[in-house]
Amino acid sequence: MKLPVGMAQRYQEMAKCGQYFSRLAQRLNLTPDELDSHLMASQTA
């Protein structure tokens, strides 16, 4: 599959972001919903 110019970099960044949050949830032993709540609480705190 060939991506339009610039899209490959964008998808690469999205994948890195997904890996970061996946590892964070695993490290904190949280479900995806709990991670959302945790991030929202720390953003408003």
N, CA, C and O atoms as a printed pandas DataFrame, in Angstrom:
     atom_number atom_name residue_name chain_id  residue_number  x_coord  y_coord  z_coord
0              1         N          MET        A               1    0.838   -1.174    0.000
1              2        CA          MET        A               1    0.000    0.000    0.000
2              3         C          MET        A               1    0.885    1.238    0.000
3              4         O          MET        A               1    1.805    1.341    0.811
4              5         N          LYS        A               2    0.625    2.150   -0.872
5              6        CA          LYS        A               2    1.413    3.378   -0.969
6              7         C          LYS        A               2    0.599    4.531   -0.399
7              8         O          LYS        A               2   -0.537    4.768   -0.810
8              9         N          LEU        A               3    1.189    5.239    0.546
9             10        CA          LEU        A               3    0.517    6.366    1.186
10            11         C          LEU        A               3    0.850    7.667    0.483
11            12         O          LEU        A               3    1.925    7.799   -0.103
12            13         N          PRO        A               4   -0.069    8.638    0.535
13            14        CA          PRO        A               4    0.243    9.955   -0.030
14            15         C          PRO        A               4    1.437   10.580    0.682
15            16         O          PRO        A               4    1.745   10.226    1.821
16            17         N          VAL        A               5    2.096   11.497    0.016
17            18        CA          VAL        A               5    3.270   12.160    0.578
18            19         C          VAL        A               5    2.907   12.801    1.919
19            20         O          VAL        A               5    1.893   13.490    2.035
20            21         N          GLY        A               6    3.737   12.568    2.917
21            22        CA          GLY        A               6    3.529   13.151    4.242
22            23         C          GLY        A               6    2.667   12.298    5.159
23            24         O          GLY        A               6    2.728   12.448    6.379
24            25         N          MET        A               7    1.870   11.410    4.593
25            26        CA          MET        A               7    0.979   10.604    5.421
26            27         C          MET        A               7    1.736    9.516    6.173
27            28         O          MET        A               7    1.352    9.168    7.289
28            29         N          ALA        A               8    2.787    8.977    5.599
29            30        CA          ALA        A               8    3.549    7.923    6.271
30            31         C          ALA        A               8    4.110    8.448    7.592
31            32         O          ALA        A               8    4.059    7.752    8.605
32            33         N          GLN        A               9    4.638    9.657    7.587
33            34        CA          GLN        A               9    5.170   10.256    8.813
34            35         C          GLN        A               9    4.067   10.457    9.839
35            36         O          GLN        A               9    4.261   10.215   11.030
36            37         N          ARG        A              10    2.913   10.898    9.368
37            38        CA          ARG        A              10    1.786   11.126   10.280
38            39         C          ARG        A              10    1.336    9.817   10.929
39            40         O          ARG        A              10    1.090    9.774   12.134
40            41         N          TYR        A              11    1.229    8.758   10.139
41            42        CA          TYR        A              11    0.829    7.467   10.682
42            43         C          TYR        A              11    1.888    6.919   11.632
43            44         O          TYR        A              11    1.557    6.266   12.621
44            45         N          GLN        A              12    3.143    7.178   11.340
45            46        CA          GLN        A              12    4.233    6.745   12.221
46            47         C          GLN        A              12    4.112    7.431   13.581
47            48         O          GLN        A              12    4.286    6.788   14.616
48            49         N          GLU        A              13    3.817    8.728   13.585
49            50        CA          GLU        A              13    3.658    9.468   14.830
50            51         C          GLU        A              13    2.443    8.978   15.609
51            52         O          GLU        A              13    2.485    8.880   16.836
52            53         N          MET        A              14    1.357    8.670   14.895
53            54        CA          MET        A              14    0.160    8.146   15.556
54            55         C          MET        A              14    0.450    6.792   16.198
55            56         O          MET        A              14   -0.032    6.511   17.295
56            57         N          ALA        A              15    1.226    5.962   15.528
57            58        CA          ALA        A              15    1.574    4.652   16.074
58            59         C          ALA        A              15    2.431    4.802   17.327
59            60         O          ALA        A              15    2.222    4.082   18.304
60            61         N          LYS        A              16    3.390    5.726   17.314
61            62        CA          LYS        A              16    4.235    5.967   18.491
62            63         C          LYS        A              16    3.395    6.448   19.662
63            64         O          LYS        A              16    3.610    6.029   20.799
64            65         N          CYS        A              17    2.442    7.324   19.388
65            66        CA          CYS        A              17    1.558    7.845   20.430
66            67         C          CYS        A              17    0.727    6.703   21.017
67            68         O          CYS        A              17    0.573    6.611   22.234
68            69         N          GLY        A              18    0.203    5.852   20.174
69            70        CA          GLY        A              18   -0.578    4.707   20.639
70            71         C          GLY        A              18    0.240    3.772   21.497
71            72         O          GLY        A              18   -0.246    3.260   22.505
72            73         N          GLN        A              19    1.504    3.540   21.097
73            74        CA          GLN        A              19    2.388    2.676   21.882
74            75         C          GLN        A              19    2.677    3.301   23.237
75            76         O          GLN        A              19    2.720    2.599   24.247
76            77         N          TYR        A              20    2.875    4.613   23.267
77            78        CA          TYR        A              20    3.159    5.305   24.526
78            79         C          TYR        A              20    2.007    5.112   25.515
79            80         O          TYR        A              20    2.226    4.737   26.667
80            81         N          PHE        A              21    0.769    5.372   25.052
81            82        CA          PHE        A              21   -0.367    5.263   25.955
82            83         C          PHE        A              21   -0.658    3.821   26.327
83            84         O          PHE        A              21   -1.126    3.552   27.433
84            85         N          SER        A              22   -0.389    2.895   25.426
85            86        CA          SER        A              22   -0.552    1.480   25.744
86            87         C          SER        A              22    0.404    1.068   26.853
87            88         O          SER        A              22    0.010    0.379   27.795
88            89         N          ARG        A              23    1.657    1.488   26.743
89            90        CA          ARG        A              23    2.646    1.156   27.776
90            91         C          ARG        A              23    2.340    1.850   29.092
91            92         O          ARG        A              23    2.540    1.272   30.160
92            93         N          LEU        A              24    1.855    3.091   29.025
93            94        CA          LEU        A              24    1.492    3.815   30.233
94            95         C          LEU        A              24    0.357    3.096   30.964
95            96         O          LEU        A              24    0.414    2.926   32.181
96            97         N          ALA        A              25   -0.657    2.682   30.236
97            98        CA          ALA        A              25   -1.779    1.960   30.844
98            99         C          ALA        A              25   -1.310    0.655   31.466
99           100         O          ALA        A              25   -1.765    0.274   32.545
100          101         N          GLN        A              26   -0.398   -0.029   30.782
101          102        CA          GLN        A              26    0.121   -1.285   31.304
102          103         C          GLN        A              26    0.942   -1.048   32.566
103          104         O          GLN        A              26    0.835   -1.805   33.530
104          105         N          ARG        A              27    1.760   -0.001   32.563
105          106        CA          ARG        A              27    2.607    0.311   33.711
106          107         C          ARG        A              27    1.770    0.700   34.935
107          108         O          ARG        A              27    2.100    0.339   36.064
108          109         N          LEU        A              28    0.687    1.439   34.693
109          110        CA          LEU        A              28   -0.183    1.868   35.792
110          111         C          LEU        A              28   -1.258    0.835   36.109
111          112         O          LEU        A              28   -2.044    1.025   37.037
112          113         N          ASN        A              29   -1.300   -0.257   35.346
113          114        CA          ASN        A              29   -2.273   -1.332   35.527
114          115         C          ASN        A              29   -3.700   -0.792   35.433
115          116         O          ASN        A              29   -4.526   -1.040   36.311
116          117         N          LEU        A              30   -3.981   -0.046   34.353
117          118        CA          LEU        A              30   -5.290    0.560   34.146
118          119         C          LEU        A              30   -5.924    0.039   32.867
119          120         O          LEU        A              30   -5.232   -0.304   31.909
120          121         N          THR        A              31   -7.249   -0.015   32.866
121          122        CA          THR        A              31   -7.973   -0.309   31.629
122          123         C          THR        A              31   -7.978    0.967   30.790
123          124         O          THR        A              31   -7.666    2.038   31.311
124          125         N          PRO        A              32   -8.325    0.879   29.506
125          126        CA          PRO        A              32   -8.385    2.103   28.689
126          127         C          PRO        A              32   -9.310    3.174   29.280
127          128         O          PRO        A              32   -8.972    4.358   29.257
128          129         N          ASP        A              33  -10.469    2.771   29.808
129          130        CA          ASP        A              33  -11.383    3.745   30.411
130          131         C          ASP        A              33  -10.784    4.374   31.659
131          132         O          ASP        A              33  -10.914    5.578   31.882
132          133         N          GLU        A              34  -10.129    3.555   32.468
133          134        CA          GLU        A              34   -9.482    4.082   33.676
134          135         C          GLU        A              34   -8.340    5.024   33.312
135          136         O          GLU        A              34   -8.130    6.032   33.986
136          137         N          LEU        A              35   -7.605    4.707   32.257
137          138        CA          LEU        A              35   -6.518    5.580   31.815
138          139         C          LEU        A              35   -7.075    6.930   31.363
139          140         O          LEU        A              35   -6.506    7.973   31.686
140          141         N          ASP        A              36   -8.175    6.917   30.623
141          142        CA          ASP        A              36   -8.812    8.173   30.214
142          143         C          ASP        A              36   -9.169    9.018   31.428
143          144         O          ASP        A              36   -8.884   10.214   31.472
144          145         N          SER        A              37   -9.796    8.383   32.412
145          146        CA          SER        A              37  -10.182    9.100   33.630
146          147         C          SER        A              37   -8.957    9.650   34.360
147          148         O          SER        A              37   -8.967   10.781   34.847
148          149         N          HIS        A              38   -7.907    8.836   34.429
149          150        CA          HIS        A              38   -6.667    9.240   35.100
150          151         C          HIS        A              38   -6.054   10.460   34.411
151          152         O          HIS        A              38   -5.633   11.408   35.074
152          153         N          LEU        A              39   -6.005   10.431   33.079
153          154        CA          LEU        A              39   -5.415   11.543   32.330
154          155         C          LEU        A              39   -6.256   12.798   32.442
155          156         O          LEU        A              39   -5.713   13.896   32.563
156          157         N          MET        A              40   -7.572   12.654   32.404
157          158        CA          MET        A              40   -8.447   13.814   32.522
158          159         C          MET        A              40   -8.349   14.418   33.917
159          160         O          MET        A              40   -8.371   15.640   34.062
160          161         N          ALA        A              41   -8.241   13.573   34.952
161          162        CA          ALA        A              41   -8.136   14.067   36.328
162          163         C          ALA        A              41   -6.823   14.823   36.524
163          164         O          ALA        A              41   -6.798   15.862   37.184
164          165         N          SER        A              42   -5.746   14.314   35.962
165          166        CA          SER        A              42   -4.446   14.984   36.144
166          167         C          SER        A              42   -4.357   16.255   35.302
167          168         O          SER        A              42   -3.566   17.149   35.603
168          169         N          GLN        A              43   -5.175   16.337   34.239
169          170        CA          GLN        A              43   -5.177   17.543   33.414
170          171         C          GLN        A              43   -5.928   18.686   34.127
171          172         O          GLN        A              43   -5.549   19.851   34.012
172          173         N          THR        A              44   -6.966   18.345   34.841
173          174        CA          THR        A              44   -7.758   19.363   35.518
174          175         C          THR        A              44   -7.250   19.670   36.917
175          176         O          THR        A              44   -7.687   20.644   37.530
176          177         N          ALA        A              45   -6.348   18.867   37.426
177          178        CA          ALA        A              45   -5.837   19.066   38.793
178          179         C          ALA        A              45   -4.874   20.229   38.866
179          180         O          ALA        A              45   -4.353   20.533   39.939
